[in-house]
Amino acid sequence: MASLRGLVPVGDFGRAGLPGMFSLAAPDHIREVLTGAGFTGLAVRQVEAYGEWGHGAADAAEFVLGSGPGAT
């Protein structure tokens, strides 16, 4: 999302800790939520998965703004 900030109006979309699909991006927040729900023995590790959202910034912007929370 950081690469799109200068090209499209994404605002706070994608910032960890805010409501939405990235709300559980911060490991401390994940631990807090799951511990509060009664889970114990938690292990949190980062996993990355890469994908192709088109050919260049224009395609990526169209994809982000045309689907999910970016759709109008």
Gaussian input, Z-matrix of N, CA and C with variables (Angstrom, degrees):
# hf/3-21g

backbone

0 1
 N
 C     1     B1
 C     2     B2     1     A1
 N     3     B3     2     A2     1     D1
 C     4     B4     3     A3     2     D2
 C     5     B5     4     A4     3     D3
 N     6     B6     5     A5     4     D4
 C     7     B7     6     A6     5     D5
 C     8     B8     7     A7     6     D6
 N     9     B9     8     A8     7     D7
 C    10    B10     9     A9     8     D8
 C    11    B11    10    A10     9     D9
 N    12    B12    11    A11    10    D10
 C    13    B13    12    A12    11    D11
 C    14    B14    13    A13    12    D12
 N    15    B15    14    A14    13    D13
 C    16    B16    15    A15    14    D14
 C    17    B17    16    A16    15    D15
 N    18    B18    17    A17    16    D16
 C    19    B19    18    A18    17    D17
 C    20    B20    19    A19    18    D18
 N    21    B21    20    A20    19    D19
 C    22    B22    21    A21    20    D20
 C    23    B23    22    A22    21    D21
 N    24    B24    23    A23    22    D22
 C    25    B25    24    A24    23    D23
 C    26    B26    25    A25    24    D24
 N    27    B27    26    A26    25    D25
 C    28    B28    27    A27    26    D26
 C    29    B29    28    A28    27    D27
 N    30    B30    29    A29    28    D28
 C    31    B31    30    A30    29    D29
 C    32    B32    31    A31    30    D30
 N    33    B33    32    A32    31    D31
 C    34    B34    33    A33    32    D32
 C    35    B35    34    A34    33    D33
 N    36    B36    35    A35    34    D34
 C    37    B37    36    A36    35    D35
 C    38    B38    37    A37    36    D36
 N    39    B39    38    A38    37    D37
 C    40    B40    39    A39    38    D38
 C    41    B41    40    A40    39    D39
 N    42    B42    41    A41    40    D40
 C    43    B43    42    A42    41    D41
 C    44    B44    43    A43    42    D42
 N    45    B45    44    A44    43    D43
 C    46    B46    45    A45    44    D44
 C    47    B47    46    A46    45    D45
 N    48    B48    47    A47    46    D46
 C    49    B49    48    A48    47    D47
 C    50    B50    49    A49    48    D48
 N    51    B51    50    A50    49    D49
 C    52    B52    51    A51    50    D50
 C    53    B53    52    A52    51    D51
 N    54    B54    53    A53    52    D52
 C    55    B55    54    A54    53    D53
 C    56    B56    55    A55    54    D54
 N    57    B57    56    A56    55    D55
 C    58    B58    57    A57    56    D56
 C    59    B59    58    A58    57    D57
 N    60    B60    59    A59    58    D58
 C    61    B61    60    A60    59    D59
 C    62    B62    61    A61    60    D60
 N    63    B63    62    A62    61    D61
 C    64    B64    63    A63    62    D62
 C    65    B65    64    A64    63    D63
 N    66    B66    65    A65    64    D64
 C    67    B67    66    A66    65    D65
 C    68    B68    67    A67    66    D66
 N    69    B69    68    A68    67    D67
 C    70    B70    69    A69    68    D68
 C    71    B71    70    A70    69    D69
 N    72    B72    71    A71    70    D70
 C    73    B73    72    A72    71    D71
 C    74    B74    73    A73    72    D72
 N    75    B75    74    A74    73    D73
 C    76    B76    75    A75    74    D74
 C    77    B77    76    A76    75    D75
 N    78    B78    77    A77    76    D76
 C    79    B79    78    A78    77    D77
 C    80    B80    79    A79    78    D78
 N    81    B81    80    A80    79    D79
 C    82    B82    81    A81    80    D80
 C    83    B83    82    A82    81    D81
 N    84    B84    83    A83    82    D82
 C    85    B85    84    A84    83    D83
 C    86    B86    85    A85    84    D84
 N    87    B87    86    A86    85    D85
 C    88    B88    87    A87    86    D86
 C    89    B89    88    A88    87    D87
 N    90    B90    89    A89    88    D88
 C    91    B91    90    A90    89    D89
 C    92    B92    91    A91    90    D90
 N    93    B93    92    A92    91    D91
 C    94    B94    93    A93    92    D92
 C    95    B95    94    A94    93    D93
 N    96    B96    95    A95    94    D94
 C    97    B97    96    A96    95    D95
 C    98    B98    97    A97    96    D96
 N    99    B99    98    A98    97    D97
 C   100   B100    99    A99    98    D98
 C   101   B101   100   A100    99    D99
 N   102   B102   101   A101   100   D100
 C   103   B103   102   A102   101   D101
 C   104   B104   103   A103   102   D102
 N   105   B105   104   A104   103   D103
 C   106   B106   105   A105   104   D104
 C   107   B107   106   A106   105   D105
 N   108   B108   107   A107   106   D106
 C   109   B109   108   A108   107   D107
 C   110   B110   109   A109   108   D108
 N   111   B111   110   A110   109   D109
 C   112   B112   111   A111   110   D110
 C   113   B113   112   A112   111   D111
 N   114   B114   113   A113   112   D112
 C   115   B115   114   A114   113   D113
 C   116   B116   115   A115   114   D114
 N   117   B117   116   A116   115   D115
 C   118   B118   117   A117   116   D116
 C   119   B119   118   A118   117   D117
 N   120   B120   119   A119   118   D118
 C   121   B121   120   A120   119   D119
 C   122   B122   121   A121   120   D120
 N   123   B123   122   A122   121   D121
 C   124   B124   123   A123   122   D122
 C   125   B125   124   A124   123   D123
 N   126   B126   125   A125   124   D124
 C   127   B127   126   A126   125   D125
 C   128   B128   127   A127   126   D126
 N   129   B129   128   A128   127   D127
 C   130   B130   129   A129   128   D128
 C   131   B131   130   A130   129   D129
 N   132   B132   131   A131   130   D130
 C   133   B133   132   A132   131   D131
 C   134   B134   133   A133   132   D132
 N   135   B135   134   A134   133   D133
 C   136   B136   135   A135   134   D134
 C   137   B137   136   A136   135   D135
 N   138   B138   137   A137   136   D136
 C   139   B139   138   A138   137   D137
 C   140   B140   139   A139   138   D138
 N   141   B141   140   A140   139   D139
 C   142   B142   141   A141   140   D140
 C   143   B143   142   A142   141   D141
 N   144   B144   143   A143   142   D142
 C   145   B145   144   A144   143   D143
 C   146   B146   145   A145   144   D144
 N   147   B147   146   A146   145   D145
 C   148   B148   147   A147   146   D146
 C   149   B149   148   A148   147   D147
 N   150   B150   149   A149   148   D148
 C   151   B151   150   A150   149   D149
 C   152   B152   151   A151   150   D150
 N   153   B153   152   A152   151   D151
 C   154   B154   153   A153   152   D152
 C   155   B155   154   A154   153   D153
 N   156   B156   155   A155   154   D154
 C   157   B157   156   A156   155   D155
 C   158   B158   157   A157   156   D156
 N   159   B159   158   A158   157   D157
 C   160   B160   159   A159   158   D158
 C   161   B161   160   A160   159   D159
 N   162   B162   161   A161   160   D160
 C   163   B163   162   A162   161   D161
 C   164   B164   163   A163   162   D162
 N   165   B165   164   A164   163   D163
 C   166   B166   165   A165   164   D164
 C   167   B167   166   A166   165   D165
 N   168   B168   167   A167   166   D166
 C   169   B169   168   A168   167   D167
 C   170   B170   169   A169   168   D168
 N   171   B171   170   A170   169   D169
 C   172   B172   171   A171   170   D170
 C   173   B173   172   A172   171   D171
 N   174   B174   173   A173   172   D172
 C   175   B175   174   A174   173   D173
 C   176   B176   175   A175   174   D174
 N   177   B177   176   A176   175   D175
 C   178   B178   177   A177   176   D176
 C   179   B179   178   A178   177   D177
 N   180   B180   179   A179   178   D178
 C   181   B181   180   A180   179   D179
 C   182   B182   181   A181   180   D180
 N   183   B183   182   A182   181   D181
 C   184   B184   183   A183   182   D182
 C   185   B185   184   A184   183   D183
 N   186   B186   185   A185   184   D184
 C   187   B187   186   A186   185   D185
 C   188   B188   187   A187   186   D186
 N   189   B189   188   A188   187   D187
 C   190   B190   189   A189   188   D188
 C   191   B191   190   A190   189   D189
 N   192   B192   191   A191   190   D190
 C   193   B193   192   A192   191   D191
 C   194   B194   193   A193   192   D192
 N   195   B195   194   A194   193   D193
 C   196   B196   195   A195   194   D194
 C   197   B197   196   A196   195   D195
 N   198   B198   197   A197   196   D196
 C   199   B199   198   A198   197   D197
 C   200   B200   199   A199   198   D198
 N   201   B201   200   A200   199   D199
 C   202   B202   201   A201   200   D200
 C   203   B203   202   A202   201   D201
 N   204   B204   203   A203   202   D202
 C   205   B205   204   A204   203   D203
 C   206   B206   205   A205   204   D204
 N   207   B207   206   A206   205   D205
 C   208   B208   207   A207   206   D206
 C   209   B209   208   A208   207   D207
 N   210   B210   209   A209   208   D208
 C   211   B211   210   A210   209   D209
 C   212   B212   211   A211   210   D210
 N   213   B213   212   A212   211   D211
 C   214   B214   213   A213   212   D212
 C   215   B215   214   A214   213   D213

   B1=1.4363
   B2=1.5144
   B3=1.3190
   B4=1.4685
   B5=1.5197
   B6=1.3259
   B7=1.4629
   B8=1.5224
   B9=1.3281
   B10=1.4644
   B11=1.5265
   B12=1.3298
   B13=1.4657
   B14=1.5283
   B15=1.3063
   B16=1.4551
   B17=1.5195
   B18=1.3347
   B19=1.4650
   B20=1.5175
   B21=1.3211
   B22=1.4607
   B23=1.5288
   B24=1.3326
   B25=1.4710
   B26=1.5260
   B27=1.3319
   B28=1.4683
   B29=1.5224
   B30=1.3166
   B31=1.4649
   B32=1.5144
   B33=1.3386
   B34=1.4645
   B35=1.5172
   B36=1.3275
   B37=1.4599
   B38=1.5246
   B39=1.3109
   B40=1.4502
   B41=1.5105
   B42=1.3301
   B43=1.4675
   B44=1.5307
   B45=1.3207
   B46=1.4669
   B47=1.5164
   B48=1.3349
   B49=1.4534
   B50=1.5096
   B51=1.3175
   B52=1.4549
   B53=1.5264
   B54=1.3373
   B55=1.4704
   B56=1.5266
   B57=1.3033
   B58=1.4521
   B59=1.5141
   B60=1.3255
   B61=1.4588
   B62=1.5232
   B63=1.3328
   B64=1.4608
   B65=1.5291
   B66=1.3172
   B67=1.4617
   B68=1.5215
   B69=1.3202
   B70=1.4639
   B71=1.5236
   B72=1.3242
   B73=1.4606
   B74=1.5243
   B75=1.3119
   B76=1.4723
   B77=1.5289
   B78=1.3284
   B79=1.4692
   B80=1.5257
   B81=1.3250
   B82=1.4683
   B83=1.5208
   B84=1.3167
   B85=1.4685
   B86=1.5281
   B87=1.3174
   B88=1.4713
   B89=1.5268
   B90=1.3298
   B91=1.4736
   B92=1.5269
   B93=1.3334
   B94=1.4660
   B95=1.5295
   B96=1.3198
   B97=1.4677
   B98=1.5260
   B99=1.3282
   B100=1.4641
   B101=1.5197
   B102=1.3260
   B103=1.4648
   B104=1.5230
   B105=1.3254
   B106=1.4571
   B107=1.5198
   B108=1.3208
   B109=1.4649
   B110=1.5301
   B111=1.3540
   B112=1.4638
   B113=1.5128
   B114=1.3213
   B115=1.4583
   B116=1.5277
   B117=1.3185
   B118=1.4604
   B119=1.5278
   B120=1.3313
   B121=1.4582
   B122=1.5191
   B123=1.3140
   B124=1.4646
   B125=1.5206
   B126=1.3045
   B127=1.4620
   B128=1.5243
   B129=1.3173
   B130=1.4612
   B131=1.5207
   B132=1.3304
   B133=1.4600
   B134=1.5249
   B135=1.2988
   B136=1.4558
   B137=1.5260
   B138=1.3219
   B139=1.4528
   B140=1.5240
   B141=1.3146
   B142=1.4571
   B143=1.5183
   B144=1.3165
   B145=1.4617
   B146=1.5222
   B147=1.2953
   B148=1.4545
   B149=1.5208
   B150=1.3209
   B151=1.4523
   B152=1.5182
   B153=1.2929
   B154=1.4625
   B155=1.5211
   B156=1.3338
   B157=1.4593
   B158=1.5182
   B159=1.3004
   B160=1.4562
   B161=1.5105
   B162=1.3085
   B163=1.4613
   B164=1.5225
   B165=1.3194
   B166=1.4566
   B167=1.5167
   B168=1.3381
   B169=1.4625
   B170=1.5240
   B171=1.3211
   B172=1.4663
   B173=1.5284
   B174=1.3272
   B175=1.4664
   B176=1.5233
   B177=1.3296
   B178=1.4664
   B179=1.5251
   B180=1.3248
   B181=1.4652
   B182=1.5211
   B183=1.3248
   B184=1.4720
   B185=1.5224
   B186=1.3296
   B187=1.4662
   B188=1.5295
   B189=1.3361
   B190=1.4612
   B191=1.5267
   B192=1.3167
   B193=1.4559
   B194=1.5204
   B195=1.3255
   B196=1.4581
   B197=1.5131
   B198=1.3344
   B199=1.4594
   B200=1.5223
   B201=1.2913
   B202=1.4606
   B203=1.5116
   B204=1.3402
   B205=1.4623
   B206=1.5221
   B207=1.3278
   B208=1.4700
   B209=1.5192
   B210=1.3344
   B211=1.4603
   B212=1.5203
   B213=1.2958
   B214=1.4805
   B215=1.5001
   A1=111.19
   A2=116.87
   A3=119.83
   A4=111.32
   A5=117.78
   A6=120.15
   A7=112.38
   A8=117.77
   A9=120.49
   A10=113.26
   A11=117.60
   A12=120.75
   A13=113.53
   A14=118.86
   A15=120.38
   A16=113.48
   A17=116.60
   A18=120.65
   A19=114.16
   A20=116.65
   A21=120.48
   A22=109.66
   A23=116.94
   A24=120.14
   A25=112.41
   A26=117.48
   A27=120.19
   A28=112.74
   A29=117.77
   A30=120.10
   A31=111.93
   A32=116.84
   A33=122.19
   A34=112.80
   A35=117.66
   A36=120.96
   A37=109.72
   A38=116.68
   A39=121.53
   A40=115.05
   A41=118.10
   A42=119.55
   A43=109.17
   A44=115.76
   A45=121.44
   A46=111.27
   A47=116.14
   A48=121.81
   A49=114.86
   A50=118.78
   A51=121.15
   A52=109.14
   A53=117.32
   A54=118.97
   A55=111.14
   A56=116.07
   A57=120.11
   A58=111.90
   A59=115.22
   A60=120.41
   A61=114.11
   A62=118.43
   A63=121.13
   A64=111.79
   A65=117.79
   A66=121.10
   A67=113.00
   A68=117.07
   A69=120.09
   A70=112.12
   A71=116.88
   A72=120.50
   A73=112.91
   A74=118.19
   A75=121.71
   A76=109.55
   A77=118.22
   A78=121.06
   A79=114.31
   A80=118.25
   A81=119.69
   A82=111.54
   A83=116.69
   A84=120.42
   A85=110.78
   A86=117.24
   A87=120.92
   A88=109.63
   A89=115.95
   A90=120.02
   A91=111.15
   A92=116.56
   A93=121.45
   A94=111.18
   A95=116.95
   A96=121.23
   A97=111.01
   A98=117.39
   A99=120.10
   A100=112.39
   A101=117.71
   A102=120.39
   A103=109.90
   A104=116.73
   A105=121.12
   A106=112.94
   A107=116.78
   A108=121.55
   A109=112.13
   A110=115.92
   A111=119.35
   A112=115.92
   A113=118.00
   A114=120.15
   A115=109.89
   A116=116.80
   A117=122.06
   A118=109.07
   A119=115.74
   A120=120.68
   A121=112.97
   A122=116.57
   A123=121.22
   A124=112.22
   A125=115.70
   A126=122.84
   A127=106.55
   A128=116.17
   A129=121.21
   A130=107.83
   A131=116.02
   A132=119.26
   A133=108.95
   A134=115.52
   A135=121.53
   A136=110.53
   A137=115.55
   A138=122.32
   A139=106.98
   A140=116.73
   A141=120.78
   A142=109.59
   A143=115.07
   A144=121.49
   A145=107.33
   A146=116.33
   A147=120.74
   A148=110.11
   A149=114.72
   A150=120.23
   A151=109.47
   A152=115.24
   A153=120.14
   A154=108.03
   A155=116.07
   A156=122.03
   A157=111.03
   A158=117.71
   A159=120.90
   A160=110.65
   A161=114.60
   A162=121.45
   A163=108.84
   A164=117.10
   A165=121.34
   A166=112.93
   A167=113.96
   A168=121.40
   A169=112.61
   A170=118.26
   A171=120.39
   A172=110.94
   A173=117.85
   A174=121.31
   A175=111.11
   A176=116.54
   A177=120.50
   A178=110.34
   A179=117.40
   A180=120.98
   A181=110.75
   A182=117.31
   A183=121.09
   A184=110.54
   A185=116.87
   A186=121.12
   A187=110.85
   A188=116.57
   A189=120.99
   A190=111.14
   A191=117.15
   A192=120.17
   A193=113.06
   A194=117.96
   A195=120.67
   A196=114.46
   A197=118.05
   A198=119.48
   A199=110.91
   A200=115.71
   A201=121.43
   A202=112.71
   A203=116.70
   A204=120.26
   A205=113.86
   A206=117.43
   A207=120.13
   A208=113.27
   A209=117.86
   A210=121.73
   A211=110.86
   A212=114.65
   A213=118.69
   A214=111.61
   D1=-32.46
   D2=-178.16
   D3=-58.99
   D4=-35.20
   D5=-178.46
   D6=-70.86
   D7=-19.53
   D8=-179.86
   D9=-91.91
   D10=-13.76
   D11=-173.47
   D12=-56.29
   D13=-34.43
   D14=179.84
   D15=-82.56
   D16=-9.68
   D17=-175.57
   D18=-107.08
   D19=-33.58
   D20=-177.22
   D21=-135.86
   D22=155.50
   D23=-177.91
   D24=-79.31
   D25=79.80
   D26=-177.89
   D27=-90.25
   D28=-10.59
   D29=177.99
   D30=55.59
   D31=-129.99
   D32=179.93
   D33=-91.51
   D34=3.86
   D35=-179.91
   D36=-54.75
   D37=127.84
   D38=177.90
   D39=92.46
   D40=-1.43
   D41=178.10
   D42=-83.39
   D43=129.92
   D44=-178.28
   D45=-60.66
   D46=144.74
   D47=175.13
   D48=90.83
   D49=-13.31
   D50=178.32
   D51=-90.65
   D52=159.84
   D53=177.80
   D54=-58.11
   D55=149.89
   D56=176.80
   D57=121.45
   D58=-167.43
   D59=-172.47
   D60=-68.74
   D61=-14.37
   D62=177.82
   D63=-105.06
   D64=12.52
   D65=-175.30
   D66=-62.61
   D67=-24.47
   D68=-179.76
   D69=-105.54
   D70=29.87
   D71=-179.50
   D72=-81.14
   D73=-19.98
   D74=-179.26
   D75=-93.14
   D76=121.32
   D77=-177.28
   D78=-54.50
   D79=-40.16
   D80=179.42
   D81=-63.30
   D82=-37.05
   D83=178.52
   D84=-68.91
   D85=-38.99
   D86=176.64
   D87=-59.33
   D88=-47.48
   D89=179.84
   D90=-60.85
   D91=-43.42
   D92=-179.55
   D93=-60.53
   D94=-47.71
   D95=-178.73
   D96=-64.75
   D97=-48.23
   D98=-176.32
   D99=-70.93
   D100=-36.77
   D101=175.87
   D102=-64.63
   D103=-41.62
   D104=177.14
   D105=-62.76
   D106=-26.41
   D107=178.40
   D108=-87.54
   D109=1.38
   D110=175.84
   D111=99.36
   D112=1.23
   D113=178.66
   D114=-76.56
   D115=145.78
   D116=178.55
   D117=-131.41
   D118=166.42
   D119=177.36
   D120=63.53
   D121=39.96
   D122=-175.76
   D123=-77.27
   D124=143.71
   D125=170.54
   D126=-131.31
   D127=126.86
   D128=-179.86
   D129=-118.14
   D130=128.73
   D131=177.17
   D132=-138.22
   D133=148.60
   D134=-178.78
   D135=-76.89
   D136=136.47
   D137=175.71
   D138=-131.40
   D139=134.55
   D140=178.17
   D141=-117.49
   D142=140.36
   D143=175.85
   D144=-132.97
   D145=126.11
   D146=-177.16
   D147=-98.21
   D148=148.05
   D149=178.05
   D150=-145.22
   D151=163.55
   D152=177.84
   D153=-108.94
   D154=123.51
   D155=-177.35
   D156=-108.19
   D157=26.79
   D158=179.80
   D159=127.89
   D160=-165.34
   D161=-179.33
   D162=-116.05
   D163=87.69
   D164=177.73
   D165=102.30
   D166=177.46
   D167=-174.44
   D168=-64.57
   D169=-38.11
   D170=-178.61
   D171=-63.15
   D172=-44.09
   D173=177.47
   D174=-63.84
   D175=-42.99
   D176=179.91
   D177=-62.53
   D178=-44.03
   D179=178.91
   D180=-62.31
   D181=-43.01
   D182=178.90
   D183=-62.04
   D184=-40.63
   D185=178.82
   D186=-63.19
   D187=-50.30
   D188=-176.72
   D189=-64.22
   D190=-44.70
   D191=-177.53
   D192=-77.38
   D193=-14.79
   D194=-178.63
   D195=-102.12
   D196=3.26
   D197=-178.73
   D198=-142.02
   D199=159.77
   D200=176.74
   D201=55.47
   D202=-141.72
   D203=-175.97
   D204=-68.04
   D205=-14.63
   D206=179.03
   D207=-84.55
   D208=-12.02
   D209=-177.22
   D210=-68.78
   D211=141.36
   D212=178.46
   D213=-106.43

